[in-house]
Amino acid sequence: MFRRDLVRQIEDGIAEPRRFVQVATGPRQTGKTTAVTQALEGVAFPYRYSSADDATVLSREWLSNEWALARMLVSTSQPEALLVIDEVQKVPQWTTVVKSLWDEDSRKKVPLKVLLTGSSTMLLRKGLEESLMGRFEVMYSHHWNLAECQAAFDYSLDDFLFFGGYPGAASLIGDETRWARYLETSIVEPTISLDVLSLEEIRKPALLRALFRLGASYSAQELSYTKILGQLQDVGNTVTLAHYLDQLTKAEMLCGLQKFSMKAARTRSSSPRFMVFDTALLTYAEGSGRDRLRNDAEARGHLVESAIGAHLLARGKEEGFAVYWWRDRGKEVDFVLQQGERVTAVEVKSGRIKGLGGGQAFMEAYPEALLLVVGTSGCTTEDFLLDRIPLFR
């Protein structure tokens, strides 16, 4: 069975002395539970695995009881043990319980290690930031990249561009109707209903769903909030739309890239350039089928640019750089990466018609930057998605 790098990260976290609550999180259906199961195969000391999905009744008491049973695994002959709780965010007030029991074990020097997983990135982030600050370490399960999909499913580049990086859907790519139904029932709707709507006060759920479909279908394109309102069949305002887009960003479905500027105020006030976190969300929302990828240069161009953008978003989250785009007086650059003082412009030659000279204009404005042109013989789309091209000087 294919093993992601996440498995090694989990194994390393388990092997370390008890220091932090280990947390594996990321978008739905990216293989967190599978990675944990693979990592547990090599654990040499006792552990207790429990899933909130399997519990008949979820409560604070259930979590406390699971913790107590794991503590019983520690003995003179077994000086350490591990507790694994899968989908922990489904337990009511889970952060309060974890904080109390973790601190109690720390005071009493109980050598119980703890690994938590959760599909709801928003719920986990909220709980970790509010109650467990300084006590946890996050291991991130991103959408599968091209290298992983090639190794695990023998994807071609076109397979990856159209079907994206959801491993559970890989067996369905021969039937686009079944694949799209899986995306809707197992990924899109659960993320919106269980992650976004259950956590935040969303007064217009239909508007949020419509914003996702419109934004995902316009991935790699700029669209002002005013124009968005003109296309959605609902009454709203730009502040509401910006708030809903922020929630979709936290759920790792759709974000709005801001224009790059050394002036932060200008960056915050610009219209967003929509970007999906996985190209499967674009092709699902757009809905025209794979033949369009082969026959429509404009559609393929947006798909290639969205794959590059999604890949950069995933790497930026792990490597600590921000992703923007840039345009000035008709000259445009698809992506701008900023990591401290280092800046890189990424221009994508995807086959669709767009303005020329953006990279040169950017370099004139920011001469210390690095320029990468993806889609040329020296930097092909596949090489870039396989991380064969350094992103910074």
N, C-alpha and C positions, 0 to 999 in steps of 0.2 A: 504494500500500500504506500502511496506517495506521502512523504512527510514534508510539511512546510517548515520554514525556518522558525515559525512560531513554536513548533514542538521543542526545538532546541532551547529557545528562550524559556519556556515553561520548565523544562528539565533543569536548566541552570538555576532558575529561581527556587525550585524545590530543593536542590542540592545545597544551596547556601545556608549558613546559620540563620536561625529565626531573627529577622530584622524588620520586615515589612509584611503587611497583608498583600499577597500577590493578586492582581486583578487582570484577567484576560477579557478584553472588551473589543467591540467593533460592530460593524453593520450586521444586520440579520443575514443568516444563511451564508456565512463566509467560513464556516468550519471550526468554530471555537471548541465545541464539544468534542469533535473528532480529534483535534489537536491535544486536548487534555487527556482523552482516553489513550492516545498513543504515548504521551509522556508518562502516564501512570504505569505503563507496562514495564518500565525499568526501575520503578521505585522499590528500594530494598527494605524499607521500614513500613510499619503498619499505616494504613490510611483508611479513612471513611469517606465514601463518595455518596452524595445525596443530590437529587435534582428537585428543584421546586416545581418542575413540570409534573413530577410523579406523585407529589404529595396530595393526599385527599383533602386535608384542611391545612391551609397556610396561615401561620400566625407567628407572633414573636415567640410563643412557647415552643412551636415546632423547631425553630432555628436554635433556641436555647437547648432543647433536648438533643439535637444533632451534635451540637458543640460538646455537651456533656458526655455523649457516647464516644466521641473522638478523644476526649481527655482520658477516658478509661483505657485507651490503647497504650498510653505511656506507662511504663513500669521500669523496674530496676534492670530487667534484661532488654527492654526496648526504650532507650533514653530519648526517643523523639517519635512523633507521629504527625500525620497530615490530615487536615479536614478540607474536603473539596465540596463546595456548594455551587451547583450549576443553576443559572437563571435566578440569581439571588435577588434581583430587583423586584421579583414578583412577591416577595415576602413583605408584608406591611411593616413599616418602620425598621427595616433591616439594618440601617446604618446605626441606629441607637443601640441595637442588640450587639452588633459586631464591635462597636467602639467600647461598650461596657465590658464584654467578655475578653476582648483582646487586651485591654488595659489591666484587667484582673489577672490574666495569665502573665503579663509582663511583670506585675508586682510580685506575684508568687513564683516567678521563674518556671512556669510550666512550658516545656519545650514543644508546644503544639504549633505547627506551621499551618497557615490558612491560605487556600487558593479559592478565589471567587471568579465566576464567569457571569456574563450577562449580555443579552442581545440588544437590550435597550440602552444604547449609548447615552441618550439624554438622561434617563433615570439614574444610571450609574454615575454619570458626571455630577449631577445635582447632589446625590447622596454623598459621594466622595468629597466634594468641595465643601459641603456644609458640615459634615460630622467627622470625617476621617482624615482631615488634613495632616500631613506629616507622617501618617501611619501606613500608607499604601504605595505600591509601585505598579504602574500600568504596563501591560504587554498588549500591543495593539494588533488586532486581526483585520487587516485591510482587505479590500476586494482583491481577488486573485489577479496577479499580473500575467503578462504574456509568457514569461519563462515558466511559471507554474502551470499554466494551462497547456503549454506545449508538452511539458514533462508528464503531466497527469492524464491529459485527455487527447494528446496529439493534435491540438488545434493548429490550423494554419493562421496566418496573420488575418485573413479575411474572416475566419471563424471568430477570432478574438474581437475584431472590430465590431462585428454585428451582435454576437451573443454575450460579449463581456465576460466578467470574471466571477460568476456565481456557480460554484461547483455542483450544487444540487440540480441545476438545470442542464448540465453538460450532456446527460444521457438523452435529452429531449430535442437536441438541435436538428435532428432529422425531420421533425414535425413542428413547424413554426407556430401552428395554432396551439398545440399542447404546451410548447415552450412559453408562449405569451400568457397562457392561462396560469401556468406555474408562477411566472413573474407577478401576476396580479394577486393570486390567492396566497402565495407563500412569502412574498417580499413587499410589494408596494402597499397593499391594503393593510397587512399587519403592522407595518412600520408607521403608517399614518394613523391608524385607529388605536393601536396599543402603545405607541411611543409618543407621538405628537399630541393627539387629542386627549389622551388620558393624563398627560402631565401639565399641559398648558391650557389656559382658558381661551379657546378658539370659538368665537361667536358665530363664525360663518364657515363651518367645515366644508361645505360645497365649494366655497371660494378658494380655500386652501388646496383642495383636490384639483380644481381647475387651474390654479396657479402652477401646481406641479406638472400637470400634463402640458400646459402651454410652455412653461420654462424648459422642461426636458426636451420637447420637440424643437425648441429654438436654441439648444445647446450650442455653444461657440459663437453666439450672436449677441449683439447688444440690443437691448430693448428698454426704453424708458418706462417708468411706472405709469406715466400718463397713457402711453400707447398700450400697455398691458391692460389697463382698466377699459380701454376702448374695445378690446377683444374678448373680455370676459363677460359672461352674461350674469352679472351680479353687481349690486351696488356696494362700493367700497371706497376707500381713499388710499392715497399713496403710503401713508403711515401704516395702515393695516397691512398692505401688501408687503412692505419692508419687514414688518414683524413676522408675517407668515413665512417669508423667504428665509428669515433668520432661523425659524424653527425647522424648516426643511434642511437647512445647512447643518444644524446640530444633529439632525437625524441622519446625516450623510447620504442624502438623496440628491439635492440640488442646491447649488450656491450661486451667488452673484459675484463674479470677480470684479474688483474695483480697478479703476485706471491708476497706473503707477505715477507717482509724483513725489518728489522730495518734500513737498508740503503736505502734511497729513490732512489738513482741512480739505484740500482739493480732492484727495483720495477718497475721503468719507462721503463727499457730496456728489460724486459722479454717478451716472446711471450704471447699473450692473450689466456685465456680460455673463449671460447664463452659462453654467457649466455643470454637467452631471458628474456624479462621483463614479459612475460606471456606465459604459456605453450601452449596456443592456437596457438601462432606463430610458435612453434616447430612442432606441429602436422600438421598445415597447410603447412609448408614448406616441411616437410618430406613426407607427402601425402600417407602413406601406409594404413591408416585406423585403426579403433579402435581394430580390432582383434589382431593386432600385440602387442598392450598393454597387452593383455591377455596371449599371447603365446610366446613372445620373452623376456626373462629375461633381456637381454642386453638393448633392446629398452625401456623396462619399467624402468630399472635402470636410464637411462639418463633422462627419463621423471620425475621420482621422484626427482632426483638431481636438475633438472631445476626448478621444483615447489618450492623446498627449496630455491634455489638461487634467484628466482624471489621474493619470500616472503621476503627474507632478504634485497634485494635491495629496496623494498617498505618501509620496516621498517627503514632501514638505512637512507633513504631520510627524513623521519619524525623525527627520534630519534637522528640523528647526529652521525652515526657510518659508517665507511668504510668497504667494503666487498672485500676480497682478496681470493686467494687460496695458497697452499704451497706444495712444493715438494723438497726433498733433498736426493740425493743418493738413488733414487728409492722408498723412503718413501713419501707418499702423504696424504694430508688432503684436503677435498673437499672445505671447506670455513674457512676463518679466519676473525674474526670481530675485529676491533680496534676502540675504543672510548676513546680518550685521552691515558692514561696509561693502560687502561684495555684491555685485549686481550682474545678472546675466539676462540678456535678451534672447528669446527663442522664437524664431520665425519658422513657420511651417509651410512648406511647399506641398500642398495637398491636392492640387489639381483644380481647385475651384478658382474662379476669377476674382481677384481682389487687387487693391492698390499695390504699386511697386515702390521699392525704395524705402520701406519702413525701417529695415535694419540699419541702413546707412544713416538715415535721419536720426535714429536713436543714438547711434554711436557718436554723431556730431554733438548731440546734446549731452551725452554721458560718455566721454572718451575713455574712462577707466573701466567701463563695462566689458564683458565678454559677449560676443555674438555667436549663437549657434543657429545654423540653418538646417532644419530637419526636412528630409525628403530629397536630399542631394546624394551624389555618389559617396561623398565623404562622411555623411551622416544620414543613413537611411532611416525610415520610420521604424523598421524592425530593430535596427541596432539601438536606436534611442529607447524603445520600449523594453529592450533587453538590458538596459543600463550599461551599455558598452561605451557611452560617451560621457566624460566627466562634465558635471553641471557648472562648476566654478573653476576659476583659475587656481 
